[in-house]
Amino acid sequence: MHVSHLSLADFRSYARVEVPLDPGVTAFVGPNGQGKTNLVEAVGYLATLGSHRVSSDAPLVRMGADRAIVRAAVVEGERQQLIELELNPGRANRARINRSSQVRPRDVLGIVRTVLFAPEDLALVKGDPGERRRFLDELITARSPRMAGVRADYERVLKQRNTLLKTAAMARRHGGRQLDLSTLDVWDQHLARAGAELLAQRLDLIAALQPLADKAYGQLAPGGGPLALEYRGSAGEAMAAASTREELYGVLLEALGEARKGEIERGVTLVGPHRDDLVLKLGQLPAKGYASHGESWSYALALRLASYDLLRSEGAPGPAAPEGGRRAGEPVLVLDDVFAELDARRRERLAELVAPGEQVLVTAAVADDVPGVLAGARFAVSEGTVRKAGP
């Protein structure tokens, strides 16, 4: 699978730009601040409905415009599809597939799949749990696009439940009348049901990712490791014994009941996938706080390489894709200004590992930052223009 054409209107710094793309390696080269990352960010948005740089859509719309358009032609084998997303900050986004009548934005998920390497990846190892939860959830959605709906359901229920808890906490603190909290039982059931599905997918993903990440780390840092990915759930140790969705549902429901007193006092939901963490271990120690800067980089890169290997294996002929998944081809690899962050050894090893990808998009400030093994098309990016430079 590859993107054969990218079209942007009022996206970031671009009033309008058309970029033809081919399989293999394409590098966007130009000084910082000229719009290189904006191009690959748009490709990533088609795959995840989000940006790896910002948490909302508003910064993605060019100043002075009220909406942005991201459109791409996607080729998979003999099949070509045209997908379009209209970003409307403060309003509902819109989507089209093959210029058909409007569909839900999440209906485009799975048509384009990407694995993105970026300087921000260091936060996977050194950052807060939210960074690692996002990593897991974007990857499970890439494997099974239907999980976008499960995640949306979970967030909706969590918001409603938190609103009820916050209202109860404020009434308690200010001596107001006691609220009827009987509806919490209903919200508990909804939260546990969606949460169990999310948990099951995360645990399945970690089991599949573990050996691939360990292998990738060994390729990037020979003699290092081993790696261990350990899921730490807010529902406690009972979760480790749960092997089915129904058992996970029961564990979450029980944990919510046990936490209710504290939740009412604090006005927030204390149990569920939104409070969990993925503990990354290097040897016997957690990488966060113990791994060196170089080891942390290798760990983050290993997680991305493992993600790529997993998606590629599930998109190839063979066993069925995960339940609810849309079998797709090899994901597009995006390397956003990552080589400048690496020492020479890691730079060359990473380049060698990703060079065989069906489509690899690279951004770099200077051409020399792109390793020679990643030979391919070059575009010069400067002052909002994108010009073919070679070969």
Buried (B, 14 or more C-beta within 10 A) or exposed (E): BBBBBBBBBBBBBBEEBEBBBEBBBBBBBBEEEBBBBBBBBBBBBBBBBBBBBEEEBEEBBBEEEEBBBBBBBBBBEEEEBBBBBBBBBEEEBBBBBEEEEEBEBBBBBBBBBBBBBBBBBBBBBBBEBEBBBBBBBBBBBBBBBBBBBBBEBBEEBBEBBBEBBBBBBEBBEEEEEEBEBEEBEEBBBBBBBBBBBBBBBBBBBBEBBBEBBBBBBBBBBEEBBEBBBEBEBBBEEBBEEBEEBEBBBBBBBBBBBEBBEEBBEEBBBBBBBBBBBBBBBBEEEBBBEEBEEBBBBBBBBBBBBBBBBBBBEBBEEEEEBBEBBBBBBBBBBBBBBBBBBBEEEBBBBBBEBBBEBBBBBBBBBEEEBBBEBBBBBBBBBEEBEBEEBEE
